[in-house]
């Protein structure tokens, strides 16, 4: 497993709070910062939320999972998230 985690980390992927009753990884648009139709690049907001909440023990062990999405485009499926800023 350590080798798998190392390889995932090398390409910017993580498994921190990928499941369980916690804040999940925050979804953003794969076209963030690139699309001409984008109203606002949500990447800085996604990065800040991840920094403040993901992997923090005080926000883990919630009553249920908590999913968030942020995008300046209509390409994020907001209906499946608890909170979505589109």
C-alpha positions as CSV (number, residue, x, y, z in Angstrom):
1,X,0.0,0.0,0.0
2,X,2.7,2.6,0.7
3,X,3.9,2.3,-2.9
4,X,0.4,2.9,-4.2
5,X,-0.1,5.9,-1.9
6,X,3.3,7.3,-3.0
7,X,2.4,6.9,-6.7
8,X,-1.0,8.6,-6.2
9,X,0.7,11.5,-4.3
10,X,3.2,11.9,-7.2
11,X,0.4,12.8,-9.6
12,X,-1.5,15.0,-7.1
13,X,-4.1,12.5,-6.0
14,X,-5.0,11.7,-2.4
15,X,-7.2,9.4,-0.4
16,X,-7.6,11.6,2.7
17,X,-11.3,11.5,3.8
18,X,-12.3,9.9,0.5
19,X,-15.0,8.0,2.4
20,X,-16.7,7.9,5.8
21,X,-18.6,10.5,7.7
22,X,-16.5,13.5,7.1
23,X,-16.1,16.4,4.6
24,X,-15.2,14.8,1.3
25,X,-12.8,16.1,-1.3
26,X,-14.1,19.4,-2.7
27,X,-15.1,19.1,-6.4
28,X,-14.2,21.8,-8.9
29,X,-14.4,22.1,-12.7
30,X,-11.7,20.3,-14.7
31,X,-11.9,23.4,-17.0
32,X,-11.3,25.9,-14.1
33,X,-9.1,28.7,-15.3
34,X,-9.2,27.5,-18.9
35,X,-12.7,27.9,-20.2
36,X,-13.7,31.2,-21.9
37,X,-17.3,30.7,-20.6
38,X,-16.1,30.6,-17.0
39,X,-17.6,33.3,-14.8
40,X,-15.0,32.9,-12.1
41,X,-12.2,30.5,-11.5
42,X,-13.2,28.5,-8.4
43,X,-9.7,27.0,-7.9
44,X,-8.5,29.4,-5.1
45,X,-11.8,28.7,-3.1
46,X,-11.4,25.0,-3.5
47,X,-7.8,25.1,-2.4
48,X,-8.7,27.2,0.7
49,X,-11.5,24.9,1.7
50,X,-9.3,21.8,1.3
51,X,-6.6,23.6,3.4
52,X,-8.9,24.5,6.2
53,X,-11.2,21.5,6.5
54,X,-9.9,18.3,4.8
55,X,-7.9,16.1,7.1
56,X,-8.8,18.1,10.2
57,X,-9.9,15.9,13.1
58,X,-12.4,18.5,14.4
59,X,-14.4,18.2,11.2
60,X,-14.2,14.4,11.0
61,X,-16.7,11.9,12.4
62,X,-19.7,14.0,11.3
63,X,-23.2,12.6,11.5
64,X,-22.9,11.9,7.7
65,X,-20.6,12.7,4.8
66,X,-20.5,16.3,3.5
67,X,-19.8,16.9,-0.1
68,X,-19.0,20.3,-1.6
69,X,-18.6,21.6,-5.2
70,X,-17.4,25.0,-6.5
71,X,-17.3,26.0,-10.2
72,X,-17.7,29.1,-12.4
73,X,-19.2,26.8,-15.1
74,X,-22.3,24.7,-15.3
75,X,-20.2,21.5,-15.6
76,X,-20.3,20.4,-12.0
77,X,-23.2,18.1,-11.0
78,X,-24.4,20.3,-8.1
79,X,-27.5,18.1,-7.3
80,X,-25.3,15.4,-5.7
81,X,-23.5,17.7,-3.3
82,X,-24.6,19.0,0.0
83,X,-23.3,22.5,-0.8
84,X,-22.6,23.7,-4.3
85,X,-21.5,27.2,-5.5
86,X,-22.0,27.5,-9.2
